[in-house]
Each structure stands twice: as C-alpha cells, then as structure tokens.
Amino acid sequence: MTAADGRQGGPVVSRRREVSHRSARSLLMTLLGEFVLPRDRPVWTSVLVDALARFDVEEKSARQALARTAAEGWLESERLGRRVRWSLTPPGRTLLTEGAQRIYDFGSTERSWDGTWLVVLVSVPEAKRDLRHQLRTKLTWAGFGSPDPGVWITPHASRESEALTILAGLDLADAVSFVGRYGAIGEEGTMVARAWDLRDLEQRYEEFVTEFGALEPAGGDAVLDAQTRLVHEWRRFPFLDPQLPAPLLPANWRGAKAAELFHRRHAEWRPAAQQRWDERVADQEAA
C-alpha cells in the first residue's frame, strides 16, 4: 500500500514512485496489501503475474516489479524446483499494515476542528533542488499546504511532531513553528485556496464516484478486478487530500461522497474478491 518515508535501520521507499499509481510496481503493492498481507503464507510468481496481466501489465514488467520490490526489502523469494514464491519481509508487512490502516481509515470519520492552525516557516535555497523536493513531498504527505514560498500550514496542529521529525531528518534546523487562530488580515478561504488545489482534487473525487458508483461486477474474476481497481484508485487520495475540516471545504464536498462509496463498495465486494483470490492461489498450488 503506502509507505512511510523510511525507518531507521529499514529499507527506504521512494514516495514519488508510489504516487505514479499506474505503474506495475504500484499495482503490485495494491495486490500485496489487499490480498497477500491478510494471509500469512507465500504466493507463487504466477499468481501475481497473472493478476497484473489483467490490468495490461506485461509479464516482463511484472517480474521487474517483483524484483524491484524485493531489492527494496519488502519481499523475499524462495525457489522450489523451477518455481518461485514470494513472502513479505517483516519490514514489508509493517509497511503494508501501516499503509492499509491509512487507506482504509481515510475518509471514514469527520474530525472536529477548534480553528487552530499550525504554521511552519522553513527556507531551502533554490540551488538545493533535491532537498526542496524532499521537503515538499514529505510535508505534503503529512497534510501540509504551502500558500507562499517557505510557509507551510495545516489545520491539524497535532502534526507538529511529525513536521519536526521531517525537518530533523532533512537536517533543516533553522525552521520555526507556531500555533494559533487566523487573524483579522486577509481571508482564511483565500489562504486555503493558495495552499491546496481543492478544485482539482474535487474533480478527481467526482471521477472516482462516476467510475465506481456505476460498476456492478458479476462475481468471480470481475469482482476481484473491481476490488483491486477500487483500492488502487482510492490509495491515491491520502497523498492528495489534506483532509481539511468541513468549515474549510466547499459546500457539498465530493470527497465525502467518494469516501462513503469506497467504504461501501469495499465491504460489498471484499468477500467474493478474497474468495476468488484464494481460488487462484489454490489452482497454482495444485499445478
């Protein structure tokens, strides 16, 4: 699923690559999180390759995705004769468990807000473009927006410790932060619009609702494919949506409709999808 930006002593994942949700590796991570993680047993290469093939991923690309994921420390292989099967490593299981929790919890509850903002001021020279990119990627993932260069804001004041960890990891010791309510100068809504592109995000939610609201898979492989697509598309939104409190969102926010649809469809399709996955695994084990 999704990953933390690396842990001490563990593998490091490129979050930029994870956002490229159409890649073979990203689809593989969806399959691993949705179907392999809940089961404490290895899975044959052929099961994963065949599942990816249903989404037009060529066998070569599928095998390369497996190799890259293993090289990053999330999977380990075991050869039995001419066949290979794959297991999640302990870091891989932790990675996917944390990602699954964020994906499945995302949009499931509406948080109250007391009007408090967290503001972080941090400046990175233009010449250090890689550092600037890392900072932007990590703070964006943490739900921060930037209304002006060097200024990062979030209505989730509790994320100050997360911001501190990010800044310390990037060795940005000159940053400062403060917490408070919006003042009398300017419009709060204008600041929000400059920090986050909510119009584009709402369009993405609308596309999600249109696609999965009308989808009615007729059992078997169709349900398995639909469940995979559902999770694969939904897992983008924790990267894109800062989960702003309702007072800061446009009226009739489509993110709420999309979240309700995701959780309803996931619950409806999950039993049949998981059963079909087990059948595919059993077929390969019997081969």
PyMOL commands that set and color helices and strands:
alter all, ss='L'
color gray80, all
select helices_A, chain A and resi 15-19+24-36+45-53+59-71+90-105+129-141+157-169+188-195+198-213+220-234+237-240+246-248+254-286
alter helices_A, ss='H'
color red, helices_A
select strands_A, chain A and resi 43-44+75-80+83-88+116-121+145-148+151-154+176-181
alter strands_A, ss='S'
color yellow, strands_A
deselect
rebuild
show_as cartoon
